[in-house]
Amino acid sequence: MTSFTGAALLAPPLAFLTPYGGIGVGLFRQTSGTASDTGTLKCFVLGLKVKIGLAVLKGEFRQYDLSGDPLLPMERRYALGAGISF
């Protein structure tokens, strides 16, 4: 599955923590063998970003609603990440 999402998020900074949440809309395309499906998606986003010096840790949850009858069900996604901020 490939998806592209634009989201509007609220992110009030609290010292080294930044919780965020919001909604998004986008497009998806799924392929399985010779079958394919393209449609729209809606999502609800919740996450937390933590800055420790130059390091940034991020955790995120997304709840998805795919249009139509998708080939493969996808209802939610959890993601963890780390990076450097300067």
Order of alpha helices (4+ residues) and beta strands (2+ residues): beta-beta-beta-beta-beta
